[in-house]
Amino acid sequence: MIIENAILSLITHTTTTTTIIIIITATTTILLLIIIIIIIIIIITTTTIIIIIITIIINIITILKASWSGEHHFKIVP
């Protein structure tokens, strides 16, 4: 009876420990996935913002070049 109780408690303890380890592993995996997704979103948004800024700078430079060189291919409507 004592041996059976000891074996049962050992099995229960092992199962509980395994369950806890599985839960911790699943939680960390989900957290890592969320962090990776957030990093990807940040990278995409920053590259988009950088591209927009570069485009605006190029447009400003071309407008300034055109106004400096005296070429007026476009009308600035007030």
HTML snippet that shows the backbone in 3Dmol.js (N, CA, C, O; Angstrom):
<script src="https://3Dmol.org/build/3Dmol-min.js"></script>
<div id="view" style="width:600px;height:400px;position:relative"></div>
<script>
const pdb = `
ATOM      1  N   MET A   1       0.831  -1.198   0.000  1.00  0.00           N
ATOM      2  CA  MET A   1       0.000   0.000   0.000  1.00  0.00           C
ATOM      3  C   MET A   1       0.876   1.263   0.000  1.00  0.00           C
ATOM      4  O   MET A   1       0.603   2.226  -0.716  1.00  0.00           O
ATOM      5  N   ILE A   2       1.920   1.231   0.811  1.00  0.00           N
ATOM      6  CA  ILE A   2       2.809   2.395   0.894  1.00  0.00           C
ATOM      7  C   ILE A   2       3.546   2.580  -0.425  1.00  0.00           C
ATOM      8  O   ILE A   2       3.708   3.707  -0.894  1.00  0.00           O
ATOM      9  N   ILE A   3       3.997   1.473  -1.029  1.00  0.00           N
ATOM     10  CA  ILE A   3       4.725   1.533  -2.302  1.00  0.00           C
ATOM     11  C   ILE A   3       3.800   2.053  -3.399  1.00  0.00           C
ATOM     12  O   ILE A   3       4.216   2.863  -4.228  1.00  0.00           O
ATOM     13  N   GLU A   4       2.547   1.592  -3.409  1.00  0.00           N
ATOM     14  CA  GLU A   4       1.588   2.048  -4.416  1.00  0.00           C
ATOM     15  C   GLU A   4       1.337   3.543  -4.279  1.00  0.00           C
ATOM     16  O   GLU A   4       1.300   4.265  -5.276  1.00  0.00           O
ATOM     17  N   ASN A   5       1.163   4.005  -3.049  1.00  0.00           N
ATOM     18  CA  ASN A   5       0.954   5.440  -2.821  1.00  0.00           C
ATOM     19  C   ASN A   5       2.167   6.254  -3.277  1.00  0.00           C
ATOM     20  O   ASN A   5       2.026   7.330  -3.858  1.00  0.00           O
ATOM     21  N   ALA A   6       3.356   5.720  -3.003  1.00  0.00           N
ATOM     22  CA  ALA A   6       4.574   6.420  -3.405  1.00  0.00           C
ATOM     23  C   ALA A   6       4.665   6.506  -4.926  1.00  0.00           C
ATOM     24  O   ALA A   6       5.012   7.549  -5.480  1.00  0.00           O
ATOM     25  N   ILE A   7       4.345   5.384  -5.601  1.00  0.00           N
ATOM     26  CA  ILE A   7       4.392   5.369  -7.070  1.00  0.00           C
ATOM     27  C   ILE A   7       3.343   6.330  -7.638  1.00  0.00           C
ATOM     28  O   ILE A   7       3.615   7.071  -8.583  1.00  0.00           O
ATOM     29  N   LEU A   8       2.137   6.308  -7.048  1.00  0.00           N
ATOM     30  CA  LEU A   8       1.074   7.198  -7.513  1.00  0.00           C
ATOM     31  C   LEU A   8       1.466   8.661  -7.327  1.00  0.00           C
ATOM     32  O   LEU A   8       1.265   9.478  -8.225  1.00  0.00           O
ATOM     33  N   SER A   9       2.017   8.989  -6.177  1.00  0.00           N
ATOM     34  CA  SER A   9       2.409  10.380  -5.933  1.00  0.00           C
ATOM     35  C   SER A   9       3.547  10.792  -6.862  1.00  0.00           C
ATOM     36  O   SER A   9       3.607  11.938  -7.307  1.00  0.00           O
ATOM     37  N   LEU A  10       4.457   9.847  -7.156  1.00  0.00           N
ATOM     38  CA  LEU A  10       5.555  10.138  -8.081  1.00  0.00           C
ATOM     39  C   LEU A  10       5.018  10.406  -9.482  1.00  0.00           C
ATOM     40  O   LEU A  10       5.449  11.347 -10.149  1.00  0.00           O
ATOM     41  N   ILE A  11       4.064   9.565  -9.931  1.00  0.00           N
ATOM     42  CA  ILE A  11       3.457   9.745 -11.259  1.00  0.00           C
ATOM     43  C   ILE A  11       2.723  11.078 -11.309  1.00  0.00           C
ATOM     44  O   ILE A  11       2.848  11.818 -12.285  1.00  0.00           O
ATOM     45  N   THR A  12       1.960  11.391 -10.269  1.00  0.00           N
ATOM     46  CA  THR A  12       1.217  12.658 -10.233  1.00  0.00           C
ATOM     47  C   THR A  12       2.176  13.838 -10.270  1.00  0.00           C
ATOM     48  O   THR A  12       1.953  14.809 -10.993  1.00  0.00           O
ATOM     49  N   HIS A  13       3.251  13.746  -9.479  1.00  0.00           N
ATOM     50  CA  HIS A  13       4.239  14.830  -9.436  1.00  0.00           C
ATOM     51  C   HIS A  13       4.909  15.012 -10.800  1.00  0.00           C
ATOM     52  O   HIS A  13       5.088  16.140 -11.260  1.00  0.00           O
ATOM     53  N   THR A  14       5.279  13.902 -11.446  1.00  0.00           N
ATOM     54  CA  THR A  14       5.916  13.962 -12.763  1.00  0.00           C
ATOM     55  C   THR A  14       4.969  14.563 -13.790  1.00  0.00           C
ATOM     56  O   THR A  14       5.373  15.394 -14.604  1.00  0.00           O
ATOM     57  N   THR A  15       3.706  14.140 -13.753  1.00  0.00           N
ATOM     58  CA  THR A  15       2.713  14.662 -14.697  1.00  0.00           C
ATOM     59  C   THR A  15       2.528  16.154 -14.493  1.00  0.00           C
ATOM     60  O   THR A  15       2.469  16.916 -15.458  1.00  0.00           O
ATOM     61  N   THR A  16       2.435  16.575 -13.230  1.00  0.00           N
ATOM     62  CA  THR A  16       2.267  17.997 -12.940  1.00  0.00           C
ATOM     63  C   THR A  16       3.466  18.796 -13.436  1.00  0.00           C
ATOM     64  O   THR A  16       3.315  19.851 -14.051  1.00  0.00           O
ATOM     65  N   THR A  17       4.654  18.278 -13.162  1.00  0.00           N
ATOM     66  CA  THR A  17       5.873  18.966 -13.612  1.00  0.00           C
ATOM     67  C   THR A  17       5.914  19.062 -15.129  1.00  0.00           C
ATOM     68  O   THR A  17       6.241  20.113 -15.679  1.00  0.00           O
ATOM     69  N   THR A  18       5.584  17.965 -15.806  1.00  0.00           N
ATOM     70  CA  THR A  18       5.579  17.964 -17.274  1.00  0.00           C
ATOM     71  C   THR A  18       4.561  18.967 -17.791  1.00  0.00           C
ATOM     72  O   THR A  18       4.842  19.708 -18.734  1.00  0.00           O
ATOM     73  N   THR A  19       3.382  18.997 -17.182  1.00  0.00           N
ATOM     74  CA  THR A  19       2.344  19.940 -17.605  1.00  0.00           C
ATOM     75  C   THR A  19       2.826  21.375 -17.435  1.00  0.00           C
ATOM     76  O   THR A  19       2.635  22.208 -18.321  1.00  0.00           O
ATOM     77  N   ILE A  20       3.448  21.662 -16.300  1.00  0.00           N
ATOM     78  CA  ILE A  20       3.957  23.011 -16.050  1.00  0.00           C
ATOM     79  C   ILE A  20       5.020  23.380 -17.085  1.00  0.00           C
ATOM     80  O   ILE A  20       5.026  24.495 -17.606  1.00  0.00           O
ATOM     81  N   ILE A  21       5.916  22.439 -17.380  1.00  0.00           N
ATOM     82  CA  ILE A  21       6.972  22.696 -18.382  1.00  0.00           C
ATOM     83  C   ILE A  21       6.353  22.953 -19.751  1.00  0.00           C
ATOM     84  O   ILE A  21       6.780  23.858 -20.467  1.00  0.00           O
ATOM     85  N   ILE A  22       5.351  22.163 -20.114  1.00  0.00           N
ATOM     86  CA  ILE A  22       4.682  22.352 -21.413  1.00  0.00           C
ATOM     87  C   ILE A  22       4.015  23.724 -21.459  1.00  0.00           C
ATOM     88  O   ILE A  22       4.112  24.430 -22.463  1.00  0.00           O
ATOM     89  N   ILE A  23       3.337  24.103 -20.372  1.00  0.00           N
ATOM     90  CA  ILE A  23       2.661  25.405 -20.329  1.00  0.00           C
ATOM     91  C   ILE A  23       3.688  26.532 -20.455  1.00  0.00           C
ATOM     92  O   ILE A  23       3.471  27.486 -21.202  1.00  0.00           O
ATOM     93  N   ILE A  24       4.796  26.429 -19.733  1.00  0.00           N
ATOM     94  CA  ILE A  24       5.838  27.467 -19.797  1.00  0.00           C
ATOM     95  C   ILE A  24       6.427  27.550 -21.203  1.00  0.00           C
ATOM     96  O   ILE A  24       6.635  28.644 -21.727  1.00  0.00           O
ATOM     97  N   THR A  25       6.693  26.400 -21.811  1.00  0.00           N
ATOM     98  CA  THR A  25       7.260  26.389 -23.167  1.00  0.00           C
ATOM     99  C   THR A  25       6.294  27.011 -24.163  1.00  0.00           C
ATOM    100  O   THR A  25       6.697  27.816 -25.002  1.00  0.00           O
ATOM    101  N   ALA A  26       5.021  26.643 -24.074  1.00  0.00           N
ATOM    102  CA  ALA A  26       4.017  27.198 -24.987  1.00  0.00           C
ATOM    103  C   ALA A  26       3.898  28.712 -24.800  1.00  0.00           C
ATOM    104  O   ALA A  26       3.798  29.459 -25.774  1.00  0.00           O
ATOM    105  N   THR A  27       3.909  29.153 -23.546  1.00  0.00           N
ATOM    106  CA  THR A  27       3.796  30.588 -23.272  1.00  0.00           C
ATOM    107  C   THR A  27       4.981  31.350 -23.839  1.00  0.00           C
ATOM    108  O   THR A  27       4.808  32.392 -24.471  1.00  0.00           O
ATOM    109  N   THR A  28       6.192  30.832 -23.614  1.00  0.00           N
ATOM    110  CA  THR A  28       7.373  31.528 -24.140  1.00  0.00           C
ATOM    111  C   THR A  28       7.387  31.524 -25.663  1.00  0.00           C
ATOM    112  O   THR A  28       7.802  32.504 -26.282  1.00  0.00           O
ATOM    113  N   THR A  29       6.939  30.432 -26.270  1.00  0.00           N
ATOM    114  CA  THR A  29       6.877  30.377 -27.732  1.00  0.00           C
ATOM    115  C   THR A  29       5.912  31.424 -28.263  1.00  0.00           C
ATOM    116  O   THR A  29       6.229  32.142 -29.211  1.00  0.00           O
ATOM    117  N   ILE A  30       4.729  31.514 -27.650  1.00  0.00           N
ATOM    118  CA  ILE A  30       3.735  32.501 -28.081  1.00  0.00           C
ATOM    119  C   ILE A  30       4.284  33.917 -27.894  1.00  0.00           C
ATOM    120  O   ILE A  30       4.117  34.773 -28.763  1.00  0.00           O
ATOM    121  N   LEU A  31       4.936  34.156 -26.762  1.00  0.00           N
ATOM    122  CA  LEU A  31       5.509  35.481 -26.514  1.00  0.00           C
ATOM    123  C   LEU A  31       6.584  35.814 -27.547  1.00  0.00           C
ATOM    124  O   LEU A  31       6.647  36.940 -28.040  1.00  0.00           O
ATOM    125  N   LEU A  32       7.431  34.830 -27.873  1.00  0.00           N
ATOM    126  CA  LEU A  32       8.463  35.050 -28.891  1.00  0.00           C
ATOM    127  C   LEU A  32       7.841  35.369 -30.249  1.00  0.00           C
ATOM    128  O   LEU A  32       8.309  36.258 -30.959  1.00  0.00           O
ATOM    129  N   LEU A  33       6.789  34.641 -30.602  1.00  0.00           N
ATOM    130  CA  LEU A  33       6.104  34.907 -31.870  1.00  0.00           C
ATOM    131  C   LEU A  33       5.537  36.320 -31.886  1.00  0.00           C
ATOM    132  O   LEU A  33       5.663  37.034 -32.881  1.00  0.00           O
ATOM    133  N   ILE A  34       4.908  36.725 -30.775  1.00  0.00           N
ATOM    134  CA  ILE A  34       4.344  38.077 -30.689  1.00  0.00           C
ATOM    135  C   ILE A  34       5.451  39.120 -30.828  1.00  0.00           C
ATOM    136  O   ILE A  34       5.285  40.113 -31.537  1.00  0.00           O
ATOM    137  N   ILE A  35       6.580  38.897 -30.152  1.00  0.00           N
ATOM    138  CA  ILE A  35       7.700  39.839 -30.234  1.00  0.00           C
ATOM    139  C   ILE A  35       8.234  39.913 -31.664  1.00  0.00           C
ATOM    140  O   ILE A  35       8.534  41.002 -32.154  1.00  0.00           O
ATOM    141  N   ILE A  36       8.356  38.769 -32.336  1.00  0.00           N
ATOM    142  CA  ILE A  36       8.843  38.747 -33.716  1.00  0.00           C
ATOM    143  C   ILE A  36       7.877  39.505 -34.624  1.00  0.00           C
ATOM    144  O   ILE A  36       8.310  40.279 -35.477  1.00  0.00           O
ATOM    145  N   ILE A  37       6.567  39.286 -34.447  1.00  0.00           N
ATOM    146  CA  ILE A  37       5.571  39.983 -35.260  1.00  0.00           C
ATOM    147  C   ILE A  37       5.662  41.489 -35.028  1.00  0.00           C
ATOM    148  O   ILE A  37       5.594  42.268 -35.978  1.00  0.00           O
ATOM    149  N   ILE A  38       5.818  41.906 -33.764  1.00  0.00           N
ATOM    150  CA  ILE A  38       5.935  43.334 -33.455  1.00  0.00           C
ATOM    151  C   ILE A  38       7.181  43.912 -34.115  1.00  0.00           C
ATOM    152  O   ILE A  38       7.133  45.009 -34.671  1.00  0.00           O
ATOM    153  N   ILE A  39       8.302  43.183 -34.061  1.00  0.00           N
ATOM    154  CA  ILE A  39       9.539  43.664 -34.688  1.00  0.00           C
ATOM    155  C   ILE A  39       9.355  43.804 -36.200  1.00  0.00           C
ATOM    156  O   ILE A  39       9.810  44.782 -36.793  1.00  0.00           O
ATOM    157  N   ILE A  40       8.692  42.832 -36.820  1.00  0.00           N
ATOM    158  CA  ILE A  40       8.451  42.905 -38.270  1.00  0.00           C
ATOM    159  C   ILE A  40       7.589  44.115 -38.604  1.00  0.00           C
ATOM    160  O   ILE A  40       7.865  44.825 -39.571  1.00  0.00           O
ATOM    161  N   ILE A  41       6.540  44.356 -37.805  1.00  0.00           N
ATOM    162  CA  ILE A  41       5.662  45.511 -38.034  1.00  0.00           C
ATOM    163  C   ILE A  41       6.456  46.806 -37.895  1.00  0.00           C
ATOM    164  O   ILE A  41       6.300  47.722 -38.702  1.00  0.00           O
ATOM    165  N   ILE A  42       7.310  46.883 -36.870  1.00  0.00           N
ATOM    166  CA  ILE A  42       8.132  48.089 -36.666  1.00  0.00           C
ATOM    167  C   ILE A  42       9.065  48.303 -37.857  1.00  0.00           C
ATOM    168  O   ILE A  42       9.217  49.429 -38.331  1.00  0.00           O
ATOM    169  N   ILE A  43       9.692  47.223 -38.343  1.00  0.00           N
ATOM    170  CA  ILE A  43      10.603  47.339 -39.487  1.00  0.00           C
ATOM    171  C   ILE A  43       9.851  47.824 -40.720  1.00  0.00           C
ATOM    172  O   ILE A  43      10.332  48.701 -41.438  1.00  0.00           O
ATOM    173  N   ILE A  44       8.660  47.251 -40.971  1.00  0.00           N
ATOM    174  CA  ILE A  44       7.881  47.645 -42.154  1.00  0.00           C
ATOM    175  C   ILE A  44       7.476  49.114 -42.060  1.00  0.00           C
ATOM    176  O   ILE A  44       7.598  49.854 -43.036  1.00  0.00           O
ATOM    177  N   THR A  45       6.995  49.539 -40.892  1.00  0.00           N
ATOM    178  CA  THR A  45       6.549  50.929 -40.766  1.00  0.00           C
ATOM    179  C   THR A  45       7.717  51.905 -40.877  1.00  0.00           C
ATOM    180  O   THR A  45       7.591  52.956 -41.506  1.00  0.00           O
ATOM    181  N   THR A  46       8.857  51.560 -40.266  1.00  0.00           N
ATOM    182  CA  THR A  46       9.997  52.476 -40.353  1.00  0.00           C
ATOM    183  C   THR A  46      10.514  52.577 -41.784  1.00  0.00           C
ATOM    184  O   THR A  46      10.847  53.670 -42.242  1.00  0.00           O
ATOM    185  N   THR A  47      10.586  51.453 -42.497  1.00  0.00           N
ATOM    186  CA  THR A  47      11.037  51.531 -43.890  1.00  0.00           C
ATOM    187  C   THR A  47      10.050  52.331 -44.732  1.00  0.00           C
ATOM    188  O   THR A  47      10.460  53.096 -45.605  1.00  0.00           O
ATOM    189  N   THR A  48       8.763  52.165 -44.480  1.00  0.00           N
ATOM    190  CA  THR A  48       7.765  52.943 -45.216  1.00  0.00           C
ATOM    191  C   THR A  48       7.934  54.430 -44.941  1.00  0.00           C
ATOM    192  O   THR A  48       7.902  55.246 -45.863  1.00  0.00           O
ATOM    193  N   ILE A  49       8.113  54.780 -43.671  1.00  0.00           N
ATOM    194  CA  ILE A  49       8.293  56.189 -43.308  1.00  0.00           C
ATOM    195  C   ILE A  49       9.572  56.740 -43.945  1.00  0.00           C
ATOM    196  O   ILE A  49       9.584  57.867 -44.442  1.00  0.00           O
ATOM    197  N   ILE A  50      10.641  55.951 -43.930  1.00  0.00           N
ATOM    198  CA  ILE A  50      11.908  56.395 -44.542  1.00  0.00           C
ATOM    199  C   ILE A  50      11.727  56.607 -46.040  1.00  0.00           C
ATOM    200  O   ILE A  50      12.225  57.590 -46.589  1.00  0.00           O
ATOM    201  N   ILE A  51      11.022  55.697 -46.706  1.00  0.00           N
ATOM    202  CA  ILE A  51      10.780  55.837 -48.149  1.00  0.00           C
ATOM    203  C   ILE A  51       9.967  57.094 -48.427  1.00  0.00           C
ATOM    204  O   ILE A  51      10.266  57.829 -49.369  1.00  0.00           O
ATOM    205  N   ILE A  52       8.940  57.349 -47.617  1.00  0.00           N
ATOM    206  CA  ILE A  52       8.115  58.549 -47.794  1.00  0.00           C
ATOM    207  C   ILE A  52       8.968  59.809 -47.617  1.00  0.00           C
ATOM    208  O   ILE A  52       8.870  60.743 -48.412  1.00  0.00           O
ATOM    209  N   ILE A  53       9.804  59.833 -46.574  1.00  0.00           N
ATOM    210  CA  ILE A  53      10.658  60.992 -46.320  1.00  0.00           C
ATOM    211  C   ILE A  53      11.633  61.212 -47.477  1.00  0.00           C
ATOM    212  O   ILE A  53      11.836  62.345 -47.915  1.00  0.00           O
ATOM    213  N   ILE A  54      12.237  60.124 -47.972  1.00  0.00           N
ATOM    214  CA  ILE A  54      13.173  60.234 -49.101  1.00  0.00           C
ATOM    215  C   ILE A  54      12.450  60.766 -50.336  1.00  0.00           C
ATOM    216  O   ILE A  54      12.986  61.608 -51.055  1.00  0.00           O
ATOM    217  N   THR A  55      11.232  60.276 -50.582  1.00  0.00           N
ATOM    218  CA  THR A  55      10.458  60.753 -51.732  1.00  0.00           C
ATOM    219  C   THR A  55      10.160  62.240 -51.604  1.00  0.00           C
ATOM    220  O   THR A  55      10.281  62.989 -52.574  1.00  0.00           O
ATOM    221  N   ILE A  56       9.768  62.670 -50.398  1.00  0.00           N
ATOM    222  CA  ILE A  56       9.476  64.091 -50.180  1.00  0.00           C
ATOM    223  C   ILE A  56      10.733  64.926 -50.411  1.00  0.00           C
ATOM    224  O   ILE A  56      10.672  65.978 -51.047  1.00  0.00           O
ATOM    225  N   ILE A  57      11.875  64.460 -49.893  1.00  0.00           N
ATOM    226  CA  ILE A  57      13.135  65.199 -50.068  1.00  0.00           C
ATOM    227  C   ILE A  57      13.496  65.293 -51.549  1.00  0.00           C
ATOM    228  O   ILE A  57      13.916  66.350 -52.019  1.00  0.00           O
ATOM    229  N   ILE A  58      13.334  64.183 -52.292  1.00  0.00           N
ATOM    230  CA  ILE A  58      13.638  64.193 -53.732  1.00  0.00           C
ATOM    231  C   ILE A  58      12.723  65.179 -54.460  1.00  0.00           C
ATOM    232  O   ILE A  58      13.170  65.925 -55.332  1.00  0.00           O
ATOM    233  N   ASN A  59      11.436  65.176 -54.094  1.00  0.00           N
ATOM    234  CA  ASN A  59      10.495  66.107 -54.725  1.00  0.00           C
ATOM    235  C   ASN A  59      10.884  67.550 -54.431  1.00  0.00           C
ATOM    236  O   ASN A  59      10.849  68.393 -55.327  1.00  0.00           O
ATOM    237  N   ILE A  60      11.252  67.843 -53.188  1.00  0.00           N
ATOM    238  CA  ILE A  60      11.659  69.205 -52.830  1.00  0.00           C
ATOM    239  C   ILE A  60      12.905  69.599 -53.607  1.00  0.00           C
ATOM    240  O   ILE A  60      13.001  70.722 -54.102  1.00  0.00           O
ATOM    241  N   ILE A  61      13.865  68.673 -53.719  1.00  0.00           N
ATOM    242  CA  ILE A  61      15.103  68.970 -54.456  1.00  0.00           C
ATOM    243  C   ILE A  61      14.801  69.246 -55.927  1.00  0.00           C
ATOM    244  O   ILE A  61      15.358  70.180 -56.504  1.00  0.00           O
ATOM    245  N   THR A  62      13.929  68.449 -56.538  1.00  0.00           N
ATOM    246  CA  THR A  62      13.614  68.672 -57.953  1.00  0.00           C
ATOM    247  C   THR A  62      12.886  70.001 -58.144  1.00  0.00           C
ATOM    248  O   THR A  62      13.137  70.708 -59.120  1.00  0.00           O
ATOM    249  N   ILE A  63      11.993  70.344 -57.228  1.00  0.00           N
ATOM    250  CA  ILE A  63      11.290  71.630 -57.325  1.00  0.00           C
ATOM    251  C   ILE A  63      12.287  72.777 -57.183  1.00  0.00           C
ATOM    252  O   ILE A  63      12.232  73.748 -57.937  1.00  0.00           O
ATOM    253  N   LEU A  64      13.200  72.663 -56.213  1.00  0.00           N
ATOM    254  CA  LEU A  64      14.203  73.718 -56.025  1.00  0.00           C
ATOM    255  C   LEU A  64      15.129  73.822 -57.236  1.00  0.00           C
ATOM    256  O   LEU A  64      15.467  74.928 -57.658  1.00  0.00           O
ATOM    257  N   LYS A  65      15.545  72.684 -57.802  1.00  0.00           N
ATOM    258  CA  LYS A  65      16.402  72.699 -58.994  1.00  0.00           C
ATOM    259  C   LYS A  65      15.689  73.399 -60.146  1.00  0.00           C
ATOM    260  O   LYS A  65      16.272  74.218 -60.855  1.00  0.00           O
ATOM    261  N   ALA A  66      14.420  73.059 -60.313  1.00  0.00           N
ATOM    262  CA  ALA A  66      13.658  73.656 -61.410  1.00  0.00           C
ATOM    263  C   ALA A  66      13.517  75.159 -61.206  1.00  0.00           C
ATOM    264  O   ALA A  66      13.607  75.930 -62.162  1.00  0.00           O
ATOM    265  N   SER A  67      13.299  75.571 -59.971  1.00  0.00           N
ATOM    266  CA  SER A  67      13.134  77.008 -59.734  1.00  0.00           C
ATOM    267  C   SER A  67      14.472  77.729 -59.841  1.00  0.00           C
ATOM    268  O   SER A  67      14.512  78.887 -60.257  1.00  0.00           O
ATOM    269  N   TRP A  68      15.571  77.067 -59.473  1.00  0.00           N
ATOM    270  CA  TRP A  68      16.889  77.697 -59.583  1.00  0.00           C
ATOM    271  C   TRP A  68      17.322  77.812 -61.048  1.00  0.00           C
ATOM    272  O   TRP A  68      17.884  78.826 -61.463  1.00  0.00           O
ATOM    273  N   SER A  69      17.053  76.766 -61.815  1.00  0.00           N
ATOM    274  CA  SER A  69      17.519  76.778 -63.205  1.00  0.00           C
ATOM    275  C   SER A  69      16.595  77.600 -64.096  1.00  0.00           C
ATOM    276  O   SER A  69      16.933  77.868 -65.249  1.00  0.00           O
ATOM    277  N   GLY A  70      15.447  78.001 -63.586  1.00  0.00           N
ATOM    278  CA  GLY A  70      14.533  78.839 -64.355  1.00  0.00           C
ATOM    279  C   GLY A  70      13.580  78.038 -65.212  1.00  0.00           C
ATOM    280  O   GLY A  70      12.806  78.623 -65.970  1.00  0.00           O
ATOM    281  N   GLU A  71      13.609  76.715 -65.119  1.00  0.00           N
ATOM    282  CA  GLU A  71      12.662  75.899 -65.875  1.00  0.00           C
ATOM    283  C   GLU A  71      11.355  75.839 -65.106  1.00  0.00           C
ATOM    284  O   GLU A  71      11.316  75.490 -63.926  1.00  0.00           O
ATOM    285  N   HIS A  72      10.290  76.190 -65.808  1.00  0.00           N
ATOM    286  CA  HIS A  72       8.983  76.145 -65.143  1.00  0.00           C
ATOM    287  C   HIS A  72       8.072  75.241 -65.965  1.00  0.00           C
ATOM    288  O   HIS A  72       7.290  75.708 -66.793  1.00  0.00           O
ATOM    289  N   HIS A  73       8.188  73.954 -65.724  1.00  0.00           N
ATOM    290  CA  HIS A  73       7.337  72.987 -66.417  1.00  0.00           C
ATOM    291  C   HIS A  73       6.018  72.797 -65.682  1.00  0.00           C
ATOM    292  O   HIS A  73       5.120  72.111 -66.168  1.00  0.00           O
ATOM    293  N   PHE A  74       5.910  73.397 -64.533  1.00  0.00           N
ATOM    294  CA  PHE A  74       4.690  73.225 -63.747  1.00  0.00           C
ATOM    295  C   PHE A  74       4.266  74.590 -63.213  1.00  0.00           C
ATOM    296  O   PHE A  74       5.089  75.484 -63.015  1.00  0.00           O
ATOM    297  N   LYS A  75       2.980  74.724 -62.988  1.00  0.00           N
ATOM    298  CA  LYS A  75       2.470  75.975 -62.446  1.00  0.00           C
ATOM    299  C   LYS A  75       2.173  75.789 -60.967  1.00  0.00           C
ATOM    300  O   LYS A  75       1.567  74.796 -60.565  1.00  0.00           O
ATOM    301  N   ILE A  76       2.597  76.739 -60.170  1.00  0.00           N
ATOM    302  CA  ILE A  76       2.264  76.718 -58.753  1.00  0.00           C
ATOM    303  C   ILE A  76       1.026  77.589 -58.570  1.00  0.00           C
ATOM    304  O   ILE A  76       1.080  78.812 -58.701  1.00  0.00           O
ATOM    305  N   VAL A  77      -0.072  76.939 -58.270  1.00  0.00           N
ATOM    306  CA  VAL A  77      -1.331  77.670 -58.127  1.00  0.00           C
ATOM    307  C   VAL A  77      -1.474  78.098 -56.672  1.00  0.00           C
ATOM    308  O   VAL A  77      -1.417  77.267 -55.766  1.00  0.00           O
ATOM    309  N   PRO A  78      -1.656  79.374 -56.455  1.00  0.00           N
ATOM    310  CA  PRO A  78      -1.792  79.822 -55.058  1.00  0.00           C
ATOM    311  C   PRO A  78      -3.145  79.442 -54.466  1.00  0.00           C
ATOM    312  O   PRO A  78      -3.418  79.744 -53.305  1.00  0.00           O
TER     313      PRO A  78
END
`;
const viewer = $3Dmol.createViewer("view");
viewer.addModel(pdb, "pdb");
viewer.setStyle({}, {cartoon: {color: "spectrum"}});
viewer.zoomTo();
viewer.render();
</script>
